[in-house]
Amino acid sequence: MDSPARLACILFTTAAFAPGQSVYPIANMFKPEATPADSIYNISMLMLAICAAIFLVVGGLLLFTIVRFRSRKTDNSREPVQVYGSNRIEIAWTVIPVLIVIVLSMATARAVVEVQNKKMPPDALKVTVVGHQWWWEIRYPELGIVTANELHVPQSTLAKPAHTLLKLQSADVAHSFWVGQLSGKVDLIPGITNSMWLDPRRTGIYLGNCAEYCGTQHANMLIRVIVDSPADFENWVAAQKLNASSDPQLEAARSAFLSLNCINCHTVSGTAARGTFGPDLSHLMSRTTLASGMIPNTAENLRAWVKDPQAIKHGNLMPNMQLNPRELDEVVTYLASLK
Amino acid sequence: MAATTHIVGLGEAEGVSVPSKLHDWLVTVDHKRLGILYIGTALFFFGVAGILAALMRWQLAYPNSTFLTPEVFNRLFTMHGTTMVFLVGMPFFAGLANYLTPLMIGSRDMAFPRLNAFGYWIFLMGGILLYFSYIAGEGLAGHGTAPDVGWFAYAPLTERAFSRGTSTDYWILSIMLTGIGTTASALNVVVTVISMRCKGMTLARMPLFVWLMLVVSSMVLFILPPLTAAQIMLLLDRYLGAHFFDTQAGGSAILWQHFFWLFGHPEVYVLMLPGFACANEIIPVFSRKPMFGRAAMIGATIAIGMVSSGVWAHHMFTVGMSASSNIYFAVASMVVGIPTGIKIFNWLGTMYGGKIRFDTPMLFCIAFLFQFLIAGLTGVMLAVAPFDWQVTDSYFVVAHFHYVLLGGLLFTLFGAVYYWFPKATGKMLNETLGKWHFWLLVIGFHLTFDTLHFAGILGMPRRIYTYAPGRGWETLNLISSIGVIFQAAGVACLVWNILRTLRKGEPAGNDPWDGWTLEWATTSPPPEYNFAALPEVRSSRPLWDLKHPEDPDWRYE
């Protein structure tokens, strides 16, 4: 990697950006912040309790047996009593596990139905998430918004419950959407539409990853779910619905951008840039990160990324466009204006 | 003269020239030599796969590491997984089954000695072909070298659109070759066990080891075809324009997963049951008691074999199956826990009331019991579908299956190496080095894999070549990587022990452990014909009957 990008990468900590918003970088499934994660948490605690009890009993018996029945120097040379088995004991240690399995099965079935068969209210926010090698396309069909890698959803409160229903699809290979504090993972599989739902109760930024190996940069296919308060979410929606800003003073920069191959892969709303292969750039500067959550969206990082994306995220599908310094200046200037 | 050289046993051929010895090994159809070749090859590939794993742990020891590029890392985990399953686990099964089955059932060889040799060599070719991809996988177009699609190679990542070049083809073809070898071995074991038992050895008196090998071999015959079929479909997709998994032309990405796990899940038991088989022999001998509940053990094994073939989709709880399918596969997977639990209880029952000797083979089996208990419990956890939604494809799963395959399988296999090495070579492995091996491996194993459960719970997905700091994973990963040093030192003790013992080991005698099964009735190493006169047995512990004429087992049958 080149030095500035490398430095940005190394200094990159998840708390280093997003001022004012709390960040939850540790996707700990035992700190649930939404109903589906709660259901999973509850069944997991029951399961852990049962397994811990089994471990203590069986492990304790093993330990006792090993210590109590170890051969000792003082032993005589006679063989111990030869016992071949006992049907009564066999039945006992078959029936007890059967009972445990029955209990755990019923609890599991209930939790599966709770999460999977939940009826969504008609006013649930509908979002389509499309997995790409190695980024997330995020569409709000009812709001006409297209963005990438950072999923904004409204906070769900007791007074005003808000559900978000995700339709999960893939444009290429299998991916998996996993933000542990909000829900379990669901795969994004080409040719199939899966779904999951969220109702997060605390605002903030929740980190997650693609959890199905999807090729070279699987590791850097990071997802951020940004839970906004209802008012913040309204503001965000309103801003995203606008066409991309077109500052007349940046006319030169804009026409330079539009004259380059950038537009074959990227969309900027209200312009001739209509490509759909890469992330939508209409409101690029409203996002906190670049490269699917790999680096913070700063001026230096943006420039380094446009100059040579391969130096930062080796193997990603955006080629080094070999821009000359003047083109680079203009493209970065234009992109930086896309608030 | 030809006849006399023909019956010279392994290790007796002193004074024979090196080329002639090599020639003997190349053309051998002796089940013991083929067994040793299988196990030696498995140990070699184990070393290779271990080095791959160590490189990965080095890369993951600290965040944002640039020690390896993503491409190299992705090849490493693909090759590590493929090697451990197909080039270490499977040949260990074939090697143990080959070496011990005829000796334990009192037969002179396997039923099909030439098929046996063919199986080994075709398996070895498969292994070489897989690693040849590092040299030749580049092809003419320069699209990467070794396979990098993961050991379960999910479509459509393996389709030509996403996996150019020939690396995926190397993966397909080399595994097909090893599959031919494994099928040959399995067929051979089934026929040998059914038709070549010595006089008096009814199925009910057959050693548990042989019983388990019979079950494993039968499973292999049923589960390999789905994998081979899927691989052929993938080849058709890649080269003849078929669309089985090509989602853009209406193919199904899920189809591959069903086919693969229809093989892949029972495969876990195919790998694990040989470990159980070894524990079944070692634990009774070192507890000085017969196996508690023999019939229940056999029944539990058959139950595991059958139930494990109906639970495959618990690897697919997140692909979007209906709630009812998820519940079925969750419950079925929990049911596997019942016969597995019965096994652990029976081992416990065997040790209870015994006089337990802590020689190296038994140490490995005791560690196995504790570790497999934990592995089994995390397995039950993963069967709870909602918990699985969280931790599948995370480091929790990585930790779980390494607990099964390293903490469970590999520990029993190492126990088996210490237990039967004296039989195979006539020399005792050094106990002190054995104990060093054991304790270093125990420490290393727990440092490496206990920590990874927590990394998974904290959201770390598997198969990532690097991670950013600040996500709660750094310390866990560093400890995990440090564990590798201990594991490597442990394995180095084993290698040194074997080399040293082969040069100047203590003679073992025919029956160093005071064992009860027929392999201890012949010389160490056994002659090529195994037994001067074929034995006749009256119980499941023929040597106990010989040693204790006042209290023979057959009196209780």
Interface residues (C-beta under 8 A of the other chain):
Chain A: M1 R6 C9 I10 F12 T13 T14 A15 P25 I26 A27 N28 M29 F30 S39 I40 I43 S44 M47 L48 C51 I54 F55 V58 G59 L61 L62 T65 I66 F69 R70 S71 D75 E79 P80 V81 Q82 V83 Y84 G85 S86 I89 E90 W93 T94 P97 V98 V101 L104 S105 T108 A109 A111 V112 V113 V115 Q116 N117 Q133 D172 V173 A174 S176 W178 G180 S183 G184 K185 V186 D187 I189 P190 G191 I192 N194 S195 L207 G208 N209 C210 A211 E212 Y213 C214 G215 T216 Q217 H218 A219 N220 M294 H314 G315
Chain B: N64 T66 T69 P70 E71 N74 D148 V149 G150 Y154 P156 L157 A161 F162 T247 Q248 G250 G251 S252 A253 I254 S287 R288 K289 P290 F292 G293 R294 A295 A296 T318 V319 G320 S322 A323 N326 I327 A330 V331 M334 V335 G337 I338 G341 I342 I344 F345 N346 L348 G349 M351 Y352 G353 G354 K355 I356 R357 F358 I366 L369 F370 L373 I374 L377 T378 V380 M381 A383 V384 A385 P386 F387 D388 W389 Q390 V391 T392 D393 S394 I457 L458 G459 M460 P461 R462 R463 I464 Y465 T466 Y467 A468 P469 G470 R471 G472 H548 D551 D553 Y556
